[in-house]
């Protein structure tokens, strides 16, 4: 379990074109390749632990995977087969929830498990609606926790499901189940969550349509597949959630600027940059192309930050809230995050872990059930814990660019951003120890 120490940064002006490829899109590219009957070609697949676990599972389900000159070619099997072992999703909620929906509709027996953190995260949010349409899934605590044992079968019931939460993972699991269902289905969520699944599946020719509803909320209509989908040919853009750590770095270190290259500019993914803009940082979005999603660069320049209140479109910036908490801790005034109870069921309870670590750095913070308030000013050098959560580790290392920081248990960074420390060391001195 390595610990990392970072020293205060000098002002920097950097262009970063090696941000980790997008995690959400990488998971989906690997899984969706199984819906075609021809090889999919994926360039710039994220080689982080989470997505490599997903790729391994795709292989265990019978696909052949070739990795040559940076391009991963996934040739699906004629029929997805029953694996002779458990399927390990590691730390990834996305992997486990999407596979739950997908495997429920396939003939066979499948066991999904993960690391100790994932085995403690709520799975009822996918298990309950999947059971309602006839899926046979069991798990610990009545199906709330993994390992999950799935007895899959062809053709689940069509549904009209209103999800109580805006969750892209739940939505994706249900869309995957509906594509192999017995009739037309409809999925509603209270607010649009990230929509990579809809965009990518539509790009592959899937019979689904989606729209924002007048009374609020968002609905997806799904017709069952009558033929295999077109294969994917995709270059995965860089991950705006990973890039955001360096956006905060530029925003808080006086005299600094960063250009983050080739990010997905999908509106459901860049809301945190808009909040940073509202706090006073200079942020510029430069769209360059559109492949399933708008793609381009984001430039962030330092400016004195002031407090902000974040209470809507939470699902659009949920993964960036730990890094935003760092910006809030150095901004002038008291910031507040509310309606963010989903933070409690991420890779760690991120309300608890953000609050605890900020306190260790001398920041005045108040914890609420659905968020926190942060009195900005200075973020002192402290010794903090990742609590096994990659985004907590990275957020506090970025915070250390001001006055230094020591973060314990940093191995988790490899789940989503294997070259993070290498990039961080372009801004400051980084010491890695045990
Ligand atoms: C993800 C969806 C989000 C996000 C997670 C990745 C995805 O979770 O927090 O890191 O790839 O679908 P929700 O399902 O809660 O929206």
Boltz pocket constraint, residues with backbone or C-beta under 6 A from the ligand:
constraints:
  - pocket:
      binder: B
      contacts: [[A, 23], [A, 24], [A, 25], [A, 94], [A, 166], [A, 167], [A, 168], [A, 169], [A, 170], [A, 172], [A, 193], [A, 194], [A, 315], [A, 318], [A, 319], [A, 342]]
      max_distance: 6.0
